[in-house]
């Protein structure tokens, strides 16, 4: 009995010890979690603090920091946005044969002008030659059947021929005409015009297998991927002809511009490589979606290019005359600073004497002020004087933190 009592006491002591160990483990885990959360919060606060500039009242006064509430306005009713030049795809012709053919001679080279329906290259196709020969044979057969039918009509009127002979001649004539029309349609599918089909003659100096690749529009040879002796399939378009009298201009508008843009607005384009010249045009398409990465809205304009100075791939600025006044935040040009290639404006932080940079997108300038297309709104507060000193302080602070 005494031994049982001792064993019971030992069991109780072991249980209490195990319970105490478990409590200590849980307590240590909770302590580590709290420390980790505090460290994360501290790191976030440190990072946020590093992106701000903190000044004393004396420093603010000495640097001439001035904060004002931004007013709404518009530099003008013209929206200036970055743009790029590309070909007018409605004025690009991709030329190739409609039947497998071999190149005999290239008649127009890169950069040369070509007129509509004029030859670019001389081609040769055995299949086309056979189709032309069939057409010549069927045309002769139709002529013979037509003569027989007309003769039978005359004999029938004189009661020399029977009605059965007349009907037989008529059937043969109609069949020959249908076969000739079918052969002509096949030649049209191969790219021959009605005039070319009518001019097919046997025994001419030009082989029946020869034909010309022609341009469907006036333009310039922009791409050439053929040479004599090369065989071209019907799926290939080795020659590109571009009419450069008009070009497409793709404009990157901002989301805030949507309500001011529409089709039919006047556009004036200036490009970096042609200083002092502008090219006039009209908007003909405004996208219904924004680019996911840049958050810009594509706008297309058709611009006149009379001297063919504009070339695809050029970059410039398009000025769209909207005819509408816009209400956006206006800020002095000197208040905008470039930090890490981004346009920034300093705004007051949560604490007194703290300032942080905000990325903005800019619009038009006028008399020392620039539109803030995005990033700030009318009514927001921003630093309008002393921004350069704040940028210098922020840069110095970042360098110190890095070391």
Buried (B, 14 or more C-beta within 10 A) or exposed (E): EEEEEEEEEEEEEEEEEEEEEEEEEEEEEEEEEEEEEEEEEEEEEEEEBBEBBBBEEEBBEEBEBBBEEBEEBBBBBBBBBEBBBBBBEEBBBEBBBBBBBBBBEBBBEEEEBBEEEEBBBBBBBEEBBEBBBBBBBBBEBBEEBBEBBEEBEEBBEEEEBEEEBBEBBBEBBEEBBEBBEEBBEBBEEBBBEEEBBEEBEEEEEEEBBBBBBBBEBBBBBBBBEBEEEEBBEEEBBBBBBBBBBBBBBBBBBBEBBBEBBBEEBBBBBBBEEBEEEBBEBBBBEBBEEBEEEEEBBBBBBBBBBEEEBBBBEBEBBBBBBBEEEBEBBBBBEEBBBEBEEEBBBBBBBEEEBBBBBBEBBBBBEBEEBBBBBBBBEBEBEBBBBBBEBBBEBBBEBEEEEEE
